[in-house]
Amino acid sequence: MKWGCGATTPLPDVRTISLKMGRFGMCGRLIFDSLFSQTANRGCITVPHNAKTQIRLNRLFNTTSLNRNVEPPKMNKPKAKGVITWKTLGITTVVGGGLLAFMLYVKREKELAIARERKRALGKISIGGKFKLKDCKGRIRSSDDFLGQWCLIYFGFTHCPDICPDEIEKMVEIVNKLDKDNKLKVQPIFISVDPERDTPEVVGKYTAEFSPRLLGLTGNRKEIDEVCKAYRVYSSAGPRDQENDYIVDHTIIMYLVNPDGEFVDYFGQNRNVEEIFNSVKIHATKYDRMNNPGWF
């Protein structure tokens, strides 16, 4: 085959051939220079006609068709793995559980620190203390007898017309509610501030009208004055009438004492059953936490 002047096959443009050969880089330029030689006669290109040259030209100008028949190598796509696995789930559970336990521990330690500080502050106030009084049968009952149990103490007198009965009924209702709902045993105690009229027998009959669990205590004037001073209870007998009857003005407060015999809280006349009930539960829970160290 001959491409050039007078040839039947159309002559490709030199520029086109050069560009095509340039796609193969430096090797393409060398092939171009070796295959083709420009003559000075009318800008014609003479191509040697032999089988090797023909094969080279076919390969050169049919690279597109050859590339179409070549299939790209198949790539094995990696199998997608799930984000959540049993391993990651286990690690997350362990870490999350550890953080939760640590947060609960810190919270508990904070609550205990507040409770200790409150206990220390109340200790400075010095409310409460030891006493020895008589019960309805004349037996000596000491404050040490009530160690290991919670106590609610109310100071009053048996001849009180209305306030004392109302407060004692409230105290008995609180104790019964604690027994039923929380299995928390609280000992209700009534201490008379009127020893002249409130003998052990009188106090026994009075307390029995409210509840068999209500313990009544009394004593002589010195003993009553000492226990009233310990609990900061004010009491003063009013003027006597013609029948030698009188009213005793006194502090209307209910005192909460913990199993260690220490004063914890007090509740005035304006506090209802539900409020005192919840407060006693909270104090009992805090006491158990302080005396039973643990994470939870």
C-alpha positions as protocol buffer text, in pm:
chain_id: "A"
residue {
  index: 1
  type: MET
  ca { x: 0 y: 0 z: 0 }
}
residue {
  index: 2
  type: LYS
  ca { x: 120 y: 348 z: -88 }
}
residue {
  index: 3
  type: TRP
  ca { x: -3 y: 673 z: 41 }
}
residue {
  index: 4
  type: GLY
  ca { x: 114 y: 981 z: -138 }
}
residue {
  index: 5
  type: CYS
  ca { x: 78 y: 1179 z: -461 }
}
residue {
  index: 6
  type: GLY
  ca { x: -156 y: 1009 z: -713 }
}
residue {
  index: 7
  type: ALA
  ca { x: -243 y: 726 z: -473 }
}
residue {
  index: 8
  type: THR
  ca { x: -602 y: 595 z: -469 }
}
residue {
  index: 9
  type: THR
  ca { x: -614 y: 574 z: -89 }
}
residue {
  index: 10
  type: PRO
  ca { x: -676 y: 913 z: 77 }
}
residue {
  index: 11
  type: LEU
  ca { x: -369 y: 1050 z: 241 }
}
residue {
  index: 12
  type: PRO
  ca { x: -408 y: 1128 z: 611 }
}
residue {
  index: 13
  type: ASP
  ca { x: -295 y: 1467 z: 719 }
}
residue {
  index: 14
  type: VAL
  ca { x: 54 y: 1473 z: 867 }
}
residue {
  index: 15
  type: ARG
  ca { x: -69 y: 1669 z: 1165 }
}
residue {
  index: 16
  type: THR
  ca { x: -340 y: 1409 z: 1238 }
}
residue {
  index: 17
  type: ILE
  ca { x: -91 y: 1123 z: 1222 }
}
residue {
  index: 18
  type: SER
  ca { x: 150 y: 1314 z: 1446 }
}
residue {
  index: 19
  type: LEU
  ca { x: -121 y: 1382 z: 1706 }
}
residue {
  index: 20
  type: LYS
  ca { x: -234 y: 1021 z: 1710 }
}
residue {
  index: 21
  type: MET
  ca { x: 121 y: 902 z: 1751 }
}
residue {
  index: 22
  type: GLY
  ca { x: 178 y: 1161 z: 2023 }
}
residue {
  index: 23
  type: ARG
  ca { x: -81 y: 986 z: 2240 }
}
residue {
  index: 24
  type: PHE
  ca { x: 171 y: 712 z: 2298 }
}
residue {
  index: 25
  type: GLY
  ca { x: 428 y: 955 z: 2437 }
}
residue {
  index: 26
  type: MET
  ca { x: 793 y: 937 z: 2346 }
}
residue {
  index: 27
  type: CYS
  ca { x: 754 y: 585 z: 2201 }
}
residue {
  index: 28
  type: GLY
  ca { x: 487 y: 713 z: 1964 }
}
residue {
  index: 29
  type: ARG
  ca { x: 713 y: 992 z: 1844 }
}
residue {
  index: 30
  type: LEU
  ca { x: 992 y: 745 z: 1770 }
}
residue {
  index: 31
  type: ILE
  ca { x: 754 y: 518 z: 1573 }
}
residue {
  index: 32
  type: PHE
  ca { x: 632 y: 820 z: 1377 }
}
residue {
  index: 33
  type: ASP
  ca { x: 986 y: 923 z: 1286 }
}
residue {
  index: 34
  type: SER
  ca { x: 1082 y: 570 z: 1182 }
}
residue {
  index: 35
  type: LEU
  ca { x: 774 y: 493 z: 969 }
}
residue {
  index: 36
  type: PHE
  ca { x: 736 y: 816 z: 783 }
}
residue {
  index: 37
  type: SER
  ca { x: 978 y: 1036 z: 598 }
}
residue {
  index: 38
  type: GLN
  ca { x: 878 y: 1362 z: 446 }
}
residue {
  index: 39
  type: THR
  ca { x: 988 y: 1434 z: 88 }
}
residue {
  index: 40
  type: ALA
  ca { x: 1048 y: 1768 z: -59 }
}
residue {
  index: 41
  type: ASN
  ca { x: 826 y: 1689 z: -358 }
}
residue {
  index: 42
  type: ARG
  ca { x: 484 y: 1853 z: -307 }
}
residue {
  index: 43
  type: GLY
  ca { x: 467 y: 1771 z: 62 }
}
residue {
  index: 44
  type: CYS
  ca { x: 389 y: 1402 z: -4 }
}
residue {
  index: 45
  type: ILE
  ca { x: 458 y: 1122 z: 243 }
}
residue {
  index: 46
  type: THR
  ca { x: 590 y: 791 z: 119 }
}
residue {
  index: 47
  type: VAL
  ca { x: 502 y: 490 z: 331 }
}
residue {
  index: 48
  type: PRO
  ca { x: 695 y: 164 z: 281 }
}
residue {
  index: 49
  type: HIS
  ca { x: 451 y: -102 z: 165 }
}
residue {
  index: 50
  type: ASN
  ca { x: 515 y: -422 z: 358 }
}
residue {
  index: 51
  type: ALA
  ca { x: 322 y: -645 z: 597 }
}
residue {
  index: 52
  type: LYS
  ca { x: 484 y: -517 z: 913 }
}
residue {
  index: 53
  type: THR
  ca { x: 410 y: -158 z: 823 }
}
residue {
  index: 54
  type: GLN
  ca { x: 49 y: -247 z: 745 }
}
residue {
  index: 55
  type: ILE
  ca { x: 2 y: -417 z: 1081 }
}
residue {
  index: 56
  type: ARG
  ca { x: 154 y: -121 z: 1263 }
}
residue {
  index: 57
  type: LEU
  ca { x: -74 y: 124 z: 1082 }
}
residue {
  index: 58
  type: ASN
  ca { x: -380 y: -85 z: 1153 }
}
residue {
  index: 59
  type: ARG
  ca { x: -295 y: -99 z: 1519 }
}
residue {
  index: 60
  type: LEU
  ca { x: -224 y: 272 z: 1523 }
}
residue {
  index: 61
  type: PHE
  ca { x: -549 y: 391 z: 1363 }
}
residue {
  index: 62
  type: ASN
  ca { x: -777 y: 130 z: 1522 }
}
residue {
  index: 63
  type: THR
  ca { x: -690 y: 172 z: 1889 }
}
residue {
  index: 64
  type: THR
  ca { x: -1046 y: 281 z: 1967 }
}
residue {
  index: 65
  type: SER
  ca { x: -1199 y: -39 z: 1830 }
}
residue {
  index: 66
  type: LEU
  ca { x: -938 y: -249 z: 2006 }
}
residue {
  index: 67
  type: ASN
  ca { x: -1004 y: -73 z: 2338 }
}
residue {
  index: 68
  type: ARG
  ca { x: -1377 y: -133 z: 2301 }
}
residue {
  index: 69
  type: ASN
  ca { x: -1322 y: -508 z: 2290 }
}
residue {
  index: 70
  type: VAL
  ca { x: -1098 y: -512 z: 2596 }
}
residue {
  index: 71
  type: GLU
  ca { x: -1298 y: -565 z: 2916 }
}
residue {
  index: 72
  type: PRO
  ca { x: -1172 y: -390 z: 3226 }
}
residue {
  index: 73
  type: PRO
  ca { x: -1052 y: -617 z: 3504 }
}
residue {
  index: 74
  type: LYS
  ca { x: -1320 y: -707 z: 3753 }
}
residue {
  index: 75
  type: MET
  ca { x: -1263 y: -579 z: 4105 }
}
residue {
  index: 76
  type: ASN
  ca { x: -1393 y: -776 z: 4396 }
}
residue {
  index: 77
  type: LYS
  ca { x: -1590 y: -533 z: 4606 }
}
residue {
  index: 78
  type: PRO
  ca { x: -1530 y: -576 z: 4978 }
}
residue {
  index: 79
  type: LYS
  ca { x: -1834 y: -687 z: 5172 }
}
residue {
  index: 80
  type: ALA
  ca { x: -1984 y: -406 z: 5372 }
}
residue {
  index: 81
  type: LYS
  ca { x: -1970 y: -464 z: 5745 }
}
residue {
  index: 82
  type: GLY
  ca { x: -2243 y: -340 z: 5979 }
}
residue {
  index: 83
  type: VAL
  ca { x: -2163 y: -48 z: 6208 }
}
residue {
  index: 84
  type: ILE
  ca { x: -2312 y: -223 z: 6516 }
}
residue {
  index: 85
  type: THR
  ca { x: -2167 y: -561 z: 6604 }
}
residue {
  index: 86
  type: TRP
  ca { x: -2187 y: -777 z: 6915 }
}
residue {
  index: 87
  type: LYS
  ca { x: -1837 y: -667 z: 7006 }
}
residue {
  index: 88
  type: THR
  ca { x: -1912 y: -295 z: 6982 }
}
residue {
  index: 89
  type: LEU
  ca { x: -2244 y: -347 z: 7161 }
}
residue {
  index: 90
  type: GLY
  ca { x: -2068 y: -527 z: 7445 }
}
residue {
  index: 91
  type: ILE
  ca { x: -1802 y: -258 z: 7477 }
}
residue {
  index: 92
  type: THR
  ca { x: -2067 y: 16 z: 7475 }
}
residue {
  index: 93
  type: THR
  ca { x: -2267 y: -164 z: 7743 }
}
residue {
  index: 94
  type: VAL
  ca { x: -1965 y: -209 z: 7969 }
}
residue {
  index: 95
  type: VAL
  ca { x: -1849 y: 151 z: 7929 }
}
residue {
  index: 96
  type: GLY
  ca { x: -2200 y: 290 z: 7972 }
}
residue {
  index: 97
  type: GLY
  ca { x: -2262 y: 76 z: 8278 }
}
residue {
  index: 98
  type: GLY
  ca { x: -1936 y: 188 z: 8432 }
}
residue {
  index: 99
  type: LEU
  ca { x: -2016 y: 556 z: 8375 }
}
residue {
  index: 100
  type: LEU
  ca { x: -2364 y: 513 z: 8522 }
}
residue {
  index: 101
  type: ALA
  ca { x: -2227 y: 338 z: 8830 }
}
residue {
  index: 102
  type: PHE
  ca { x: -1968 y: 612 z: 8876 }
}
residue {
  index: 103
  type: MET
  ca { x: -2233 y: 885 z: 8846 }
}
residue {
  index: 104
  type: LEU
  ca { x: -2453 y: 711 z: 9104 }
}
residue {
  index: 105
  type: TYR
  ca { x: -2153 y: 675 z: 9334 }
}
residue {
  index: 106
  type: VAL
  ca { x: -2067 y: 1046 z: 9304 }
}
residue {
  index: 107
  type: LYS
  ca { x: -2430 y: 1142 z: 9363 }
}
residue {
  index: 108
  type: ARG
  ca { x: -2448 y: 922 z: 9672 }
}
residue {
  index: 109
  type: GLU
  ca { x: -2124 y: 1060 z: 9812 }
}
residue {
  index: 110
  type: LYS
  ca { x: -2255 y: 1413 z: 9762 }
}
residue {
  index: 111
  type: GLU
  ca { x: -2577 y: 1331 z: 9945 }
}
residue {
  index: 112
  type: LEU
  ca { x: -2384 y: 1172 z: 10230 }
}
residue {
  index: 113
  type: ALA
  ca { x: -2158 y: 1474 z: 10259 }
}
residue {
  index: 114
  type: ILE
  ca { x: -2463 y: 1703 z: 10280 }
}
residue {
  index: 115
  type: ALA
  ca { x: -2622 y: 1475 z: 10540 }
}
residue {
  index: 116
  type: ARG
  ca { x: -2304 y: 1470 z: 10750 }
}
residue {
  index: 117
  type: GLU
  ca { x: -2277 y: 1847 z: 10733 }
}
residue {
  index: 118
  type: ARG
  ca { x: -2640 y: 1884 z: 10837 }
}
residue {
  index: 119
  type: LYS
  ca { x: -2587 y: 1639 z: 11120 }
}
residue {
  index: 120
  type: ARG
  ca { x: -2280 y: 1833 z: 11234 }
}
residue {
  index: 121
  type: ALA
  ca { x: -2475 y: 2161 z: 11222 }
}
residue {
  index: 122
  type: LEU
  ca { x: -2762 y: 2013 z: 11420 }
}
residue {
  index: 123
  type: GLY
  ca { x: -2514 y: 1880 z: 11670 }
}
residue {
  index: 124
  type: LYS
  ca { x: -2408 y: 2235 z: 11742 }
}
residue {
  index: 125
  type: ILE
  ca { x: -2769 y: 2327 z: 11820 }
}
residue {
  index: 126
  type: SER
  ca { x: -2773 y: 2051 z: 12084 }
}
residue {
  index: 127
  type: ILE
  ca { x: -3140 y: 1959 z: 12065 }
}
residue {
  index: 128
  type: GLY
  ca { x: -3232 y: 1642 z: 12249 }
}
residue {
  index: 129
  type: GLY
  ca { x: -3048 y: 1440 z: 12506 }
}
residue {
  index: 130
  type: LYS
  ca { x: -3073 y: 1167 z: 12765 }
}
residue {
  index: 131
  type: PHE
  ca { x: -3362 y: 1141 z: 13008 }
}
residue {
  index: 132
  type: LYS
  ca { x: -3515 y: 909 z: 13268 }
}
residue {
  index: 133
  type: LEU
  ca { x: -3891 y: 913 z: 13319 }
}
residue {
  index: 134
  type: LYS
  ca { x: -4170 y: 679 z: 13433 }
}
residue {
  index: 135
  type: ASP
  ca { x: -4419 y: 496 z: 13215 }
}
residue {
  index: 136
  type: CYS
  ca { x: -4784 y: 420 z: 13298 }
}
residue {
  index: 137
  type: LYS
  ca { x: -4680 y: 130 z: 13523 }
}
residue {
  index: 138
  type: GLY
  ca { x: -4428 y: 334 z: 13718 }
}
residue {
  index: 139
  type: ARG
  ca { x: -4126 y: 172 z: 13554 }
}
residue {
  index: 140
  type: ILE
  ca { x: -3820 y: 384 z: 13482 }
}
residue {
  index: 141
  type: ARG
  ca { x: -3775 y: 431 z: 13110 }
}
residue {
  index: 142
  type: SER
  ca { x: -3447 y: 575 z: 12986 }
}
residue {
  index: 143
  type: SER
  ca { x: -3369 y: 733 z: 12650 }
}
residue {
  index: 144
  type: ASP
  ca { x: -3121 y: 449 z: 12603 }
}
residue {
  index: 145
  type: ASP
  ca { x: -3415 y: 206 z: 12591 }
}
residue {
  index: 146
  type: PHE
  ca { x: -3509 y: 346 z: 12251 }
}
residue {
  index: 147
  type: LEU
  ca { x: -3170 y: 313 z: 12085 }
}
residue {
  index: 148
  type: GLY
  ca { x: -3196 y: 118 z: 11762 }
}
residue {
  index: 149
  type: GLN
  ca { x: -3539 y: 251 z: 11668 }
}
residue {
  index: 150
  type: TRP
  ca { x: -3690 y: 571 z: 11532 }
}
residue {
  index: 151
  type: CYS
  ca { x: -3899 y: 781 z: 11771 }
}
residue {
  index: 152
  type: LEU
  ca { x: -4155 y: 1059 z: 11739 }
}
residue {
  index: 153
  type: ILE
  ca { x: -4183 y: 1259 z: 12062 }
}
residue {
  index: 154
  type: TYR
  ca { x: -4460 y: 1504 z: 12148 }
}
residue {
  index: 155
  type: PHE
  ca { x: -4478 y: 1720 z: 12461 }
}
residue {
  index: 156
  type: GLY
  ca { x: -4823 y: 1804 z: 12601 }
}
residue {
  index: 157
  type: PHE
  ca { x: -5058 y: 1749 z: 12894 }
}
residue {
  index: 158
  type: THR
  ca { x: -5365 y: 1531 z: 12949 }
}
residue {
  index: 159
  type: HIS
  ca { x: -5601 y: 1819 z: 13033 }
}
residue {
  index: 160
  type: CYS
  ca { x: -5541 y: 1992 z: 12699 }
}
residue {
  index: 161
  type: PRO
  ca { x: -5882 y: 2061 z: 12544 }
}
residue {
  index: 162
  type: ASP
  ca { x: -5805 y: 2042 z: 12170 }
}
residue {
  index: 163
  type: ILE
  ca { x: -5452 y: 2097 z: 12039 }
}
residue {
  index: 164
  type: CYS
  ca { x: -5282 y: 1804 z: 12213 }
}
residue {
  index: 165
  type: PRO
  ca { x: -5549 y: 1549 z: 12110 }
}
residue {
  index: 166
  type: ASP
  ca { x: -5526 y: 1668 z: 11748 }
}
residue {
  index: 167
  type: GLU
  ca { x: -5145 y: 1645 z: 11739 }
}
residue {
  index: 168
  type: ILE
  ca { x: -5138 y: 1305 z: 11909 }
}
residue {
  index: 169
  type: GLU
  ca { x: -5392 y: 1169 z: 11661 }
}
residue {
  index: 170
  type: LYS
  ca { x: -5175 y: 1303 z: 11381 }
}
residue {
  index: 171
  type: MET
  ca { x: -4867 y: 1134 z: 11527 }
}
residue {
  index: 172
  type: VAL
  ca { x: -5047 y: 800 z: 11564 }
}
residue {
  index: 173
  type: GLU
  ca { x: -5172 y: 819 z: 11204 }
}
residue {
  index: 174
  type: ILE
  ca { x: -4818 y: 884 z: 11079 }
}
residue {
  index: 175
  type: VAL
  ca { x: -4681 y: 588 z: 11273 }
}
residue {
  index: 176
  type: ASN
  ca { x: -4956 y: 355 z: 11145 }
}
residue {
  index: 177
  type: LYS
  ca { x: -4894 y: 473 z: 10789 }
}
residue {
  index: 178
  type: LEU
  ca { x: -4521 y: 407 z: 10820 }
}
residue {
  index: 179
  type: ASP
  ca { x: -4590 y: 59 z: 10959 }
}
residue {
  index: 180
  type: LYS
  ca { x: -4820 y: -25 z: 10670 }
}
residue {
  index: 181
  type: ASP
  ca { x: -4645 y: 133 z: 10370 }
}
residue {
  index: 182
  type: ASN
  ca { x: -4275 y: 114 z: 10453 }
}
residue {
  index: 183
  type: LYS
  ca { x: -4243 y: -145 z: 10726 }
}
residue {
  index: 184
  type: LEU
  ca { x: -4063 y: 125 z: 10925 }
}
residue {
  index: 185
  type: LYS
  ca { x: -4116 y: 88 z: 11297 }
}
residue {
  index: 186
  type: VAL
  ca { x: -4141 y: 422 z: 11473 }
}
residue {
  index: 187
  type: GLN
  ca { x: -4210 y: 450 z: 11845 }
}
residue {
  index: 188
  type: PRO
  ca { x: -4456 y: 731 z: 11933 }
}
residue {
  index: 189
  type: ILE
  ca { x: -4388 y: 889 z: 12273 }
}
residue {
  index: 190
  type: PHE
  ca { x: -4599 y: 1135 z: 12473 }
}
residue {
  index: 191
  type: ILE
  ca { x: -4416 y: 1328 z: 12746 }
}
residue {
  index: 192
  type: SER
  ca { x: -4625 y: 1529 z: 12991 }
}
residue {
  index: 193
  type: VAL
  ca { x: -4528 y: 1885 z: 13080 }
}
residue {
  index: 194
  type: ASP
  ca { x: -4776 y: 1888 z: 13369 }
}
residue {
  index: 195
  type: PRO
  ca { x: -4629 y: 1653 z: 13633 }
}
residue {
  index: 196
  type: GLU
  ca { x: -4853 y: 1788 z: 13912 }
}
residue {
  index: 197
  type: ARG
  ca { x: -5169 y: 1640 z: 13755 }
}
residue {
  index: 198
  type: ASP
  ca { x: -5029 y: 1385 z: 13511 }
}
residue {
  index: 199
  type: THR
  ca { x: -4936 y: 1087 z: 13724 }
}
residue {
  index: 200
  type: PRO
  ca { x: -4826 y: 760 z: 13558 }
}
residue {
  index: 201
  type: GLU
  ca { x: -5180 y: 619 z: 13595 }
}
residue {
  index: 202
  type: VAL
  ca { x: -5343 y: 928 z: 13442 }
}
residue {
  index: 203
  type: VAL
  ca { x: -5097 y: 932 z: 13152 }
}
residue {
  index: 204
  type: GLY
  ca { x: -5153 y: 559 z: 13090 }
}
residue {
  index: 205
  type: LYS
  ca { x: -5530 y: 600 z: 13062 }
}
residue {
  index: 206
  type: TYR
  ca { x: -5489 y: 905 z: 12837 }
}
residue {
  index: 207
  type: THR
  ca { x: -5251 y: 743 z: 12588 }
}
residue {
  index: 208
  type: ALA
  ca { x: -5457 y: 422 z: 12570 }
}
residue {
  index: 209
  type: GLU
  ca { x: -5743 y: 624 z: 12416 }
}
residue {
  index: 210
  type: PHE
  ca { x: -5530 y: 696 z: 12108 }
}
residue {
  index: 211
  type: SER
  ca { x: -5327 y: 382 z: 12043 }
}
residue {
  index: 212
  type: PRO
  ca { x: -5182 y: 85 z: 12234 }
}
residue {
  index: 213
  type: ARG
  ca { x: -4849 y: 167 z: 12074 }
}
residue {
  index: 214
  type: LEU
  ca { x: -4840 y: 519 z: 12218 }
}
residue {
  index: 215
  type: LEU
  ca { x: -4605 y: 529 z: 12516 }
}
residue {
  index: 216
  type: GLY
  ca { x: -4677 y: 791 z: 12783 }
}
residue {
  index: 217
  type: LEU
  ca { x: -4401 y: 920 z: 13011 }
}
residue {
  index: 218
  type: THR
  ca { x: -4402 y: 1152 z: 13310 }
}
residue {
  index: 219
  type: GLY
  ca { x: -4190 y: 1234 z: 13617 }
}
residue {
  index: 220
  type: ASN
  ca { x: -4138 y: 1489 z: 13886 }
}
residue {
  index: 221
  type: ARG
  ca { x: -4095 y: 1859 z: 13820 }
}
residue {
  index: 222
  type: LYS
  ca { x: -3715 y: 1842 z: 13807 }
}
residue {
  index: 223
  type: GLU
  ca { x: -3711 y: 1552 z: 13561 }
}
residue {
  index: 224
  type: ILE
  ca { x: -3970 y: 1718 z: 13334 }
}
residue {
  index: 225
  type: ASP
  ca { x: -3783 y: 2049 z: 13341 }
}
residue {
  index: 226
  type: GLU
  ca { x: -3459 y: 1872 z: 13239 }
}
residue {
  index: 227
  type: VAL
  ca { x: -3609 y: 1692 z: 12942 }
}
residue {
  index: 228
  type: CYS
  ca { x: -3793 y: 2009 z: 12831 }
}
residue {
  index: 229
  type: LYS
  ca { x: -3468 y: 2202 z: 12846 }
}
residue {
  index: 230
  type: ALA
  ca { x: -3289 y: 1934 z: 12642 }
}
residue {
  index: 231
  type: TYR
  ca { x: -3549 y: 1956 z: 12365 }
}
residue {
  index: 232
  type: ARG
  ca { x: -3594 y: 2333 z: 12392 }
}
residue {
  index: 233
  type: VAL
  ca { x: -3958 y: 2298 z: 12489 }
}
residue {
  index: 234
  type: TYR
  ca { x: -4129 y: 2595 z: 12646 }
}
residue {
  index: 235
  type: SER
  ca { x: -4404 y: 2531 z: 12904 }
}
residue {
  index: 236
  type: SER
  ca { x: -4582 y: 2756 z: 13149 }
}
residue {
  index: 237
  type: ALA
  ca { x: -4891 y: 2692 z: 13360 }
}
residue {
  index: 238
  type: GLY
  ca { x: -5163 y: 2956 z: 13331 }
}
residue {
  index: 239
  type: PRO
  ca { x: -5379 y: 3106 z: 13606 }
}
residue {
  index: 240
  type: ARG
  ca { x: -5599 y: 2865 z: 13802 }
}
residue {
  index: 241
  type: ASP
  ca { x: -5974 y: 2894 z: 13817 }
}
residue {
  index: 242
  type: GLN
  ca { x: -6207 y: 2831 z: 14113 }
}
residue {
  index: 243
  type: GLU
  ca { x: -6186 y: 2456 z: 14056 }
}
residue {
  index: 244
  type: ASN
  ca { x: -5806 y: 2473 z: 14057 }
}
residue {
  index: 245
  type: ASP
  ca { x: -5802 y: 2393 z: 13688 }
}
residue {
  index: 246
  type: TYR
  ca { x: -5551 y: 2557 z: 13455 }
}
residue {
  index: 247
  type: ILE
  ca { x: -5415 y: 2546 z: 13101 }
}
residue {
  index: 248
  type: VAL
  ca { x: -5047 y: 2486 z: 13028 }
}
residue {
  index: 249
  type: ASP
  ca { x: -4902 y: 2692 z: 12749 }
}
residue {
  index: 250
  type: HIS
  ca { x: -4631 y: 2490 z: 12571 }
}
residue {
  index: 251
  type: THR
  ca { x: -4442 y: 2440 z: 12249 }
}
residue {
  index: 252
  type: ILE
  ca { x: -4644 y: 2250 z: 11988 }
}
residue {
  index: 253
  type: ILE
  ca { x: -4376 y: 2049 z: 11813 }
}
residue {
  index: 254
  type: MET
  ca { x: -4318 y: 1686 z: 11719 }
}
residue {
  index: 255
  type: TYR
  ca { x: -3954 y: 1571 z: 11738 }
}
residue {
  index: 256
  type: LEU
  ca { x: -3794 y: 1300 z: 11523 }
}
residue {
  index: 257
  type: VAL
  ca { x: -3511 y: 1103 z: 11685 }
}
residue {
  index: 258
  type: ASN
  ca { x: -3298 y: 851 z: 11494 }
}
residue {
  index: 259
  type: PRO
  ca { x: -3184 y: 503 z: 11617 }
}
residue {
  index: 260
  type: ASP
  ca { x: -2866 y: 660 z: 11759 }
}
residue {
  index: 261
  type: GLY
  ca { x: -3076 y: 870 z: 11994 }
}
residue {
  index: 262
  type: GLU
  ca { x: -2994 y: 1190 z: 11805 }
}
residue {
  index: 263
  type: PHE
  ca { x: -3238 y: 1464 z: 11710 }
}
residue {
  index: 264
  type: VAL
  ca { x: -3298 y: 1470 z: 11334 }
}
residue {
  index: 265
  type: ASP
  ca { x: -3592 y: 1700 z: 11260 }
}
residue {
  index: 266
  type: TYR
  ca { x: -3899 y: 1866 z: 11405 }
}
residue {
  index: 267
  type: PHE
  ca { x: -4253 y: 1923 z: 11276 }
}
residue {
  index: 268
  type: GLY
  ca { x: -4476 y: 2209 z: 11375 }
}
residue {
  index: 269
  type: GLN
  ca { x: -4853 y: 2224 z: 11399 }
}
residue {
  index: 270
  type: ASN
  ca { x: -4879 y: 2345 z: 11038 }
}
residue {
  index: 271
  type: ARG
  ca { x: -4732 y: 2021 z: 10896 }
}
residue {
  index: 272
  type: ASN
  ca { x: -4986 y: 1760 z: 10786 }
}
residue {
  index: 273
  type: VAL
  ca { x: -4969 y: 1381 z: 10798 }
}
residue {
  index: 274
  type: GLU
  ca { x: -4845 y: 1334 z: 10441 }
}
residue {
  index: 275
  type: GLU
  ca { x: -4565 y: 1588 z: 10477 }
}
residue {
  index: 276
  type: ILE
  ca { x: -4435 y: 1438 z: 10801 }
}
residue {
  index: 277
  type: PHE
  ca { x: -4473 y: 1086 z: 10661 }
}
residue {
  index: 278
  type: ASN
  ca { x: -4257 y: 1170 z: 10357 }
}
residue {
  index: 279
  type: SER
  ca { x: -3999 y: 1352 z: 10568 }
}
residue {
  index: 280
  type: VAL
  ca { x: -3956 y: 1057 z: 10804 }
}
residue {
  index: 281
  type: LYS
  ca { x: -3910 y: 822 z: 10505 }
}
residue {
  index: 282
  type: ILE
  ca { x: -3642 y: 1046 z: 10357 }
}
residue {
  index: 283
  type: HIS
  ca { x: -3454 y: 1071 z: 10686 }
}
residue {
  index: 284
  type: ALA
  ca { x: -3472 y: 694 z: 10736 }
}
residue {
  index: 285
  type: THR
  ca { x: -3338 y: 633 z: 10384 }
}
residue {
  index: 286
  type: LYS
  ca { x: -3046 y: 873 z: 10435 }
}
residue {
  index: 287
  type: TYR
  ca { x: -2968 y: 715 z: 10769 }
}
residue {
  index: 288
  type: ASP
  ca { x: -2955 y: 369 z: 10614 }
}
residue {
  index: 289
  type: ARG
  ca { x: -2722 y: 490 z: 10338 }
}
residue {
  index: 290
  type: MET
  ca { x: -2485 y: 655 z: 10584 }
}
residue {
  index: 291
  type: ASN
  ca { x: -2468 y: 346 z: 10802 }
}
residue {
  index: 292
  type: ASN
  ca { x: -2455 y: 91 z: 10522 }
}
residue {
  index: 293
  type: PRO
  ca { x: -2166 y: 189 z: 10293 }
}
residue {
  index: 294
  type: GLY
  ca { x: -2195 y: 73 z: 9936 }
}
residue {
  index: 295
  type: TRP
  ca { x: -2215 y: 188 z: 9579 }
}
residue {
  index: 296
  type: PHE
  ca { x: -2594 y: 183 z: 9562 }
}
